[in-house]
Structure formats: structure tokens, C-alpha cells
Amino acid sequence: MKPLILLAIGIACGGCAKSGRTPIVVYSPHGKEMLASFAGAYEEIHPEAAVEWLDMGSQDVYDRVRTEKENPQADIWWGGPMTSFSRAEREGLLERYVPAWDSVSVPAYRSPGKFWYGTFLTPEVIMYNSNRITQAQAPKDWDDLLDPAWRGKIVIRSPLASGTMRIIFSSIIMRELQRGGTPGSAFGWLRKLDANTKTYAADPTQLYIAIAREEGLVTLWDLPDVMLQVEAHHYPFAYVLPASGTPLITDGIALVRGTKHPDEAKQFYEFVTSRASMTRQAREFFRIPARSDIPRSDLPPWMQALEIRPLPVDFDTLAAREKDWMKTWDEKVRGRGSEPWPG
């Protein structure tokens, strides 16, 4: 863990202890807007608590929870793809907890052992700068991104720290293999994308700024965050749901094993995953609820009209192979787009 962040948590929690408030430490990729809003709302009804959150990439959350296994610093892991949660469950990083709404959870969107539960369904999209690209001009499918016309116009969030990008890249690899291709052809596809990629952004904020400032015009990202950036920052972003299908990610939540405040962590878990909270998250933060008991009429109109074609993805296989695939990408694809894949 980064020393400055450790120090920040220590100071914050020390203050909580002096004031008599119980700290609840949350690791999450959900962004400062949503985290600050729900931390504040929780503290209003639980003045005895102090919610301390750290906003980071979902892969960074997993790495940090794993690093801290012997001395957990977080109480709640809120947000990230099910592949990361499944891996964490296998490694003994999560505490089993069955929420009050278990009966309305969808089995496909939770851990079979009930160590994590799906909160949102997150489709991946092609995002573009709508000031420079019209809907008619925008790429309509993943393969369109390989067109030389997009060379130097694509900016991508570095997948090594991003669960979203790791799943997009891994899903494309699986798609190529399902088409009858070889690992070589799958990574060859990614090399062609690399050839068109101007740069890899270190974090989501840099990605948004690059597209907004027209340093790049196109990227691959998740739909809720595209919508949120348009609403919160009035960025000129629009999106396309790829015609051949999109990876549909189940976004999860879990208690961290060894949490120092288990009762308080469970209360916060129930609060942010309640029907009322998830309806609010849909309306204000563009999250598509995974619970089965939220009426379609309670969702915002754009969400009611959304038609998603899921890309067939074996997420168990993806979870097992993603780490090796990303290692290959980092060593043999990144920055080597001008080179054909050997063989």
C-alpha cells in the first residue's frame, strides 16, 4: 500500500476514535461523487459512524485487499467486476455475508457461496467525443476500432489497473478464440488496436480529460460512467453499444475478511444495497440495478429503453486466465502495434 494513503487512513480513523465515532473504511471504484453522497447520507442516519472511502481502480482495490490480507485496513469492498470478487473469494479475502435482500438476488449475479453479491449490471461501450464525431461517424462495433482512420485518435485506460478494461480486453480475446482463432490471432487483434491507440491513461480522470480536450476522440469504457460524466461535468461524450454484443459485467460488493468493524460494515452494506438506495443510484448515478425486485417504472426513462445485447462470455474461464492474458498484453502488445504477431 502507498505510505501516504496509509497515513491518511490512520489520521482519519484516529480522529474518529477521539470523537467517539466508529470508522467504516470503504474501498471502491465508484467515483468521488457517488461515494461522497452515500457516505454523507449514511452518516446522517448513523451519526455514530464516520465513513472513510478510498476511490481507486477496481484492480487496485483487489491488489490492496490481497496485500493487506494479514492486517486488513478496509471493512467494505464496494464495486468491481465479479471476476475480481470471485478471485478474492478463492483466495480467502472475503467474509461470507448474506444480506437481507438475498431472496430477491439473482443466482447468476452472486457468489454461489454467498461471499459477494451483484449490485449493478454494467455494459461496456464505445465512447466518443460528440463535438467532433457524429453518431453516424462513430465506430459501430469493436472491429471498427481497427480501421486505420482511427489511428492516433483512440485513448484507452491502462488495463493493468482497471477491472473494466481487463474484462473488455479479455472478452475480446475470448471472442476471437470462439470464432475459431488462435491466441496469436486474438493478441494480433489487440496489437492492431494498439497501433491505433495514442496513449493509455493512468486513471479514469485522465481518460475523461483526454477525450474532452480532444487529445483523443474515442475510447472503450462502461456506460454508467459515460452517463455520469455527461451529467456531472457536462463533458461532450456519447456512446455506442457495439452491434455484435457487449460484455455485461456484474458489479459486486463484499465484506473484507478480518474487518475490524463487522457490525458497522454490515449496516453500511445493507444501506447502500437497499431497494431505496439502488433506485437512487439508478436515477442519480446511472447504475443498472441487479436486484430483481425494482420495478422497471422506478428506473429512469433511458434505462427503461435500454436494449443490451450481451456478448457471450464464459466469466469463469475469463477469471482463471485474465491475469496471464494481461501479462501477455503488457509484455507483447502494449507499444508494439506496428509489429505483426509472430507466426
TIBA-935526 format. One record per residue (C-alpha): residue number from 1; x, y, z. Coordinates in pm, 1 decimal, always signed. Each point is the difference from the previous one (the first is absolute). Layout:
# residues N
  seq        px        py        pz
  NUM         X         Y         Z
...
//
This chain:
# residues 343
  seq        px        py        pz
    1      +0.0      +0.0      +0.0
    2    +116.7    +353.5     -68.4
    3    +136.1    +155.9    +322.8
    4    -182.6    +332.0     -43.9
    5    -333.9    -176.3     -33.0
    6     +70.1    -210.3    +307.3
    7     +81.5    +318.7    +189.7
    8    -321.4    +163.8    -121.3
    9    -210.8    -290.8    +123.6
   10    +183.2      -6.3    +330.9
   11     -57.3    +370.8     +62.3
   12    -366.3     -20.5    -101.8
   13     -73.3    -299.0    +220.3
   14    +197.2    +148.7    +288.6
   15    -228.6    +299.4     -14.6
   16    -300.9    -230.3      -3.6
   17    +119.6    -172.7    +315.9
   18     +50.9    +333.7    +180.7
   19    -347.1    +117.5     -92.4
   20    -151.0    -331.2    +100.7
   21    -113.9     -75.7    -354.4
   22     +56.9    -344.5    -148.1
   23    +189.0      +1.9    -330.7
   24    -123.4    -202.7    -296.4
   25    +271.3     -24.1    -266.6
   26    -125.9     -54.5    -354.8
   27    +213.5     -86.6    -302.6
   28    -183.1     +72.8    -324.3
   29     +33.4     +97.3    -366.9
   30    -341.9    +168.5      -2.2
   31    +134.0    +355.3     -19.1
   32      +9.0    +286.3    +245.5
   33    -346.2    +132.3     -90.0
   34    -185.0    -318.0     +90.5
   35    +224.5     -93.3    +291.7
   36     -22.3    +341.1    +164.5
   37    -376.3     +11.4     -48.5
   38     -69.2    -338.3    +158.7
   39    +257.2     +44.1    +275.7
   40    -173.2    +325.3     +97.2
   41    -347.7    -152.8     -20.7
   42    +106.3    -290.8    +220.4
   43    +157.6    +227.3    +260.9
   44    -320.0    +205.9     +18.9
   45    -192.1    -300.4    +131.4
   46    +299.5    -150.4    +182.5
   47    +172.7    +296.0    +170.3
   48    +205.3    -245.5    +201.7
   49    +181.6    -107.3    -318.6
   50    +265.7    +163.2    -217.3
   51     +22.8    -140.2    -352.6
   52    +349.8     +25.6    -145.8
   53     +22.3     -90.0    -368.3
   54    +282.0     -46.8    -245.4
   55     -82.7     +34.3    -370.1
   56    +230.3    -211.1    -219.5
   57      -7.8    -232.4    -297.7
   58    -167.2    -335.5     +60.5
   59    +321.1    -191.3     -67.9
   60    +175.7    +225.3    +251.0
   61    -266.7     -86.1    +258.2
   62     +56.8    -371.4     -51.0
   63    +379.2     +42.2     +19.4
   64     -26.7    +203.3    +318.9
   65    -240.1    -237.7    +172.8
   66    +229.8    -289.4     -89.8
   67    +310.2    +184.6    +124.0
   68    -173.9     +81.0    +327.9
   69    -124.2    -354.3     +60.7
   70    +191.1     -40.8    +326.7
   71     -99.5    +343.6    +126.7
   72    -320.0    +115.9    -175.4
   73     -47.9    +374.8     -20.9
   74    -335.2      +1.2    -180.3
   75    -339.6    -107.8    +130.4
   76    -194.6      +5.9    -328.0
   77     +99.1     -61.3    -361.1
   78    -271.9    +175.5    -199.4
   79     +27.5     -26.3    -377.1
   80    +192.7    -192.9    -259.5
   81     -57.7    -285.6    -243.5
   82    -112.0    -340.5    +120.9
   83    +322.9    -150.6    -133.9
   84    +197.0    +194.7    +260.7
   85    -240.9     -97.6    +276.4
   86      +8.4    -366.8    -104.7
   87    +379.0      +2.1      +9.5
   88      -2.7    +167.7    +340.9
   89    -246.2    -258.7    +129.4
   90    +224.9    -286.2    -111.6
   91    +293.3    +166.2    +175.3
   92    -184.4     +36.0    +329.4
   93     -19.8    +378.8      -9.0
   94    -375.9     +35.5     +51.6
   95    -231.7     -53.8    +295.6
   96    -317.3    -197.2     -73.8
   97    -306.3    +213.6     +52.5
   98    -360.7     -55.7    -107.6
   99    -182.6    +334.3     -32.8
  100    -362.4     +52.4     +93.0
  101     -95.5     +13.7    -369.4
  102    +148.9    -340.2     -86.0
  103    -341.6    -132.2    -107.3
  104     -22.1    +258.6    -282.2
  105    +357.8     -44.0    -117.9
  106     +58.1    -178.1    -330.6
  107    +213.7    -315.7     +41.5
  108    +198.9     +83.0    -313.5
  109     +93.9    +334.4    +156.4
  110    +144.2    -122.4    +328.7
  111    +259.3    -233.3    +143.5
  112    -126.1    -360.6     +29.4
  113    +144.8      +5.2    +350.2
  114    -156.2    +343.0     +68.8
  115    +330.0    +175.5     +64.1
  116     -86.6    +281.9    -242.1
  117    -317.7    +129.2    -163.7
  118     -60.9    +184.7    -323.3
  119    -122.7    +355.9     +37.5
  120      +0.3    +134.2    -354.9
  121     +11.7    -123.6    -358.0
  122    +256.0    +192.4    -200.8
  123      +7.2     -11.8    -381.4
  124    +322.5    +101.2    -173.6
  125     -23.7    +250.4    -283.3
  126    +197.0    +196.3    -257.8
  127     +11.1    +360.4    +122.1
  128     +79.5    +296.1    -225.2
  129     +26.5    +377.7      +2.4
  130    -333.2    +117.6    -137.8
  131    +135.3    +344.9     -87.8
  132    +232.0    -153.0    -258.2
  133    -174.1    -322.4    -101.4
  134    -360.9     -42.9    -104.2
  135    -204.5    -307.1     +82.8
  136     +22.3    -104.1    -364.7
  137    +381.1     +29.6      +1.2
  138     +57.9    -181.4    +330.8
  139    +131.5    -359.2      +3.0
  140    -293.6    -240.5     +12.4
  141    +181.9    -312.6    +118.4
  142    +325.3    -117.3    +155.2
  143    +158.6     -88.1    -334.5
  144     -62.7    +352.3    -127.9
  145    +260.6    +123.8    +248.6
  146    +269.5    -171.0    -209.8
  147     -71.1    +219.9    -302.7
  148    +309.6    +209.4     -82.0
  149    -229.3    +303.7      -3.3
  150     +11.2      -8.5    +381.7
  151    +379.3     -10.5     +26.7
  152    +119.9    +243.9    +265.2
  153    -357.4     +82.1    +100.4
  154     -55.5    -269.2    +264.9
  155     +86.0     +41.0    +369.5
  156     -39.3    -303.7    +228.1
  157      +6.8     -34.7    +377.0
  158    +299.9    -214.8     +90.1
  159    -144.8    -348.1     +58.3
  160    +255.8    -105.1    +260.6
  161    -175.9    +208.1    +267.3
  162    -351.0      -9.2    -144.4
  163    -240.9    -287.9     +49.1
  164    -221.5    +147.8    -270.0
  165    +273.0      -2.1    -263.9
  166    +132.6    -340.5    +107.0
  167    -344.5    -146.6     -65.5
  168     -42.5    +181.1    -332.3
  169    +337.9    -120.8    -126.4
  170     -49.7    -352.0    +139.3
  171    -348.2     -19.7    -153.2
  172    +140.9     +95.1    -339.3
  173    +265.6    -270.3     +34.5
  174    -272.9    -253.2     +82.7
  175    -210.7    +121.6    -293.0
  176    +290.5     -58.4    -238.5
  177     +56.8    -348.1    +140.7
  178    -372.0     -81.4     -30.4
  179     +15.4    +108.4    -364.0
  180    +249.8    -278.1     -56.4
  181    +304.8    +218.3     +31.7
  182    +321.8     -65.8    +186.9
  183    +160.5    +186.9    +290.0
  184    +222.4    +154.6    -265.4
  185    -294.2    +138.5    -195.3
  186    -162.9    +127.0    +320.6
  187    +311.2    +188.1    +110.4
  188     +54.1    +103.8    -360.6
  189    -339.3    +173.0     +21.6
  190    +116.6    +184.7    +311.0
  191    +323.2     +99.8    -176.5
  192    -206.1    +156.9    -277.9
  193    -195.2    +191.6    +265.1
  194    +328.4    +103.9    +162.4
  195    +116.0    +134.4    -337.1
  196    -300.3    +235.2      -0.6
  197     +38.6     +96.8    +367.6
  198    +160.3    +335.8     +71.8
  199     +53.2     -57.3    +371.8
  200    -109.0    -201.4    +305.0
  201    -148.9    +212.5    +277.8
  202    +117.4     -75.4    +353.0
  203    -341.7     +59.1    +156.8
  204    -360.0     +78.1     -99.8
  205     +35.3    +374.1     +62.6
  206    +287.0     +23.1    -247.1
  207    -203.6    -201.5    -248.6
  208    -298.4    +235.3     +25.0
  209    +217.7    +310.3     -31.2
  210    +183.8    -138.0    -302.8
  211    -324.2     -69.2    -186.4
  212    -161.0    +329.1    +109.4
  213    +305.7    +199.3    -114.2
  214      +7.3    -189.0    -330.5
  215    +343.1    -147.5     +71.3
  216    -177.4    -316.8    -106.2
  217    -348.5     -41.7    -140.1
  218     -97.6    -358.9     +76.4
  219     +35.7    -243.5    +287.6
  220    -144.2    -319.6    +148.3
  221    -173.2     +43.8    +332.9
  222    -305.2     -85.2    +210.1
  223    -341.3    +150.8     -63.4
  224     -85.4    +127.2    +353.1
  225    +318.6    +204.9     +22.6
  226     -55.4    +146.4    -346.1
  227    -345.9    +115.5    +105.5
  228    +127.3    +132.0    +333.3
  229    +275.9    +208.6    -159.2
  230    -248.0    +158.2    -240.4
  231    -236.9     +85.3    +285.6
  232    +254.0    +104.2    +264.8
  233    +259.3    +177.9    -214.8
  234    -189.3     +70.5    -323.3
  235    +269.2    -176.6    -200.1
  236     -75.8     -40.1    -372.9
  237     -22.6    -378.9     +17.2
  238    -229.1    -239.6    -183.4
  239      +9.0    -376.4     -35.7
  240     -72.6    -297.1    -222.5
  241    -104.3    -344.4    +121.7
  242    +210.0    -226.9    -227.0
  243    -217.9    -172.1    -257.9
  244    +147.4    -347.1     +54.5
  245     -55.9     +15.8    +374.6
  246    +158.3    +138.5    +312.4
  247    +149.9    -161.1    +309.0
  248    -265.0     +43.1    +270.2
  249    +188.0     +26.3    +328.1
  250    -153.0     -82.3    +336.3
  251    +128.0    +260.5    +243.5
  252     +28.5    -128.8    +357.2
  253     +28.9     +74.7    +369.4
  254    +151.1    -198.5    +287.7
  255    +124.5     +18.8    +356.1
  256    +377.3     -21.5     +32.6
  257    +109.3    -299.4    +208.0
  258    +141.8    +116.6    +331.1
  259    -192.4    +327.4      -1.5
  260     +54.1    +182.7    +326.3
  261    -359.3    +124.0     +12.6
  262    -218.3    -286.8    -126.1
  263    -332.6    +120.3    +139.4
  264     +42.4    +352.1    -132.9
  265    +123.8    -134.4    -333.9
  266    -313.6    -213.6     -34.0
  267    -220.0    +301.8     +73.7
  268    +172.7    +203.0    -270.2
  269     -24.1    -295.1    -242.0
  270    -376.1     -22.4     +57.8
  271     -41.4    +375.5     -34.5
  272    +171.8     +38.7    -337.7
  273    -166.0    -313.8    -142.7
  274    -353.2     +70.8    +126.3
  275    -277.3     +32.9    -254.5
  276     -25.8    +374.1     +67.3
  277    +375.7     +54.2     -37.2
  278     +24.8    -202.4    -319.1
  279    -294.5    +185.9    -151.3
  280    +175.1    +324.5     +84.8
  281    +326.2    -130.7    -145.3
  282    -186.2     -75.0    -323.1
  283    -156.9    +344.1     -20.2
  284    +291.1    +214.7    +114.4
  285    +308.2    -206.4     -85.5
  286    -115.7    -203.0    -301.7
  287     +55.4    -342.1    +160.3
  288    -214.4    -285.9    -135.4
  289    -127.4    -197.5    +302.8
  290     +64.7    -373.4     +23.2
  291    -278.0     -58.4    +255.4
  292    -310.4    -164.0    -144.4
  293    -255.8    +193.2    +207.1
  294     +45.8    +351.0    -138.8
  295    -291.2     +84.2    -233.7
  296    +100.2    +111.5    -346.6
  297    -224.1    +304.3     +49.0
  298    +224.8    +117.1    +286.6
  299    +299.2     +20.8    -233.7
  300     +87.6    +307.2    -209.2
  301    -149.4      +4.5    -352.6
  302    +334.9     -53.4    -176.2
  303     +57.1    -314.2    +205.2
  304    -350.8    -132.2     -71.0
  305     +66.6     +39.7    -374.1
  306    +345.5    -156.1      +8.3
  307     +42.1    -307.1    -221.2
  308    +315.9    -191.0     +78.9
  309    +135.2    -285.8    -205.9
  310    +241.5    -186.9    +230.5
  311    +314.8    -137.5    -154.1
  312     +27.3    -372.9     +83.4
  313    +273.1     -14.7    +264.6
  314    +100.2    -291.7    +221.1
  315     +89.0    +206.2    +305.3
  316    +138.3    -297.4    +193.1
  317    +253.8     -62.6    -275.4
  318     +64.7    +371.2     -29.3
  319     +67.9     +27.1    +374.0
  320    +242.7    -292.3     -14.9
  321    +195.0    +129.6    -300.3
  322     -28.5    +377.6     +26.7
  323    +322.4     +46.7    +199.1
  324    +211.6    -189.0    -253.8
  325    -171.9    +170.1    -292.5
  326     +70.1    +345.4    +143.8
  327    +362.8     -95.1     +64.7
  328     +30.1    -100.9    -366.7
  329    -166.2    +324.7    -106.6
  330    +240.2    +205.9    +209.4
  331    +308.9    -183.9    -121.3
  332     -84.8     -66.7    -364.2
  333    -273.9    +239.6    -109.8
  334     +27.5    +337.2    +169.7
  335    +202.0    +237.7    -214.5
  336     +61.6    -266.1    -265.7
  337    -300.7     +55.0    -222.7
  338    +214.2     +58.7    -307.6
  339    +140.5    -354.5     +28.8
  340    -194.6    -302.5    -127.2
  341     -59.7    -274.8    +250.5
  342    +271.3    -265.5     -50.9
  343    -117.9    -299.8    -199.4
//
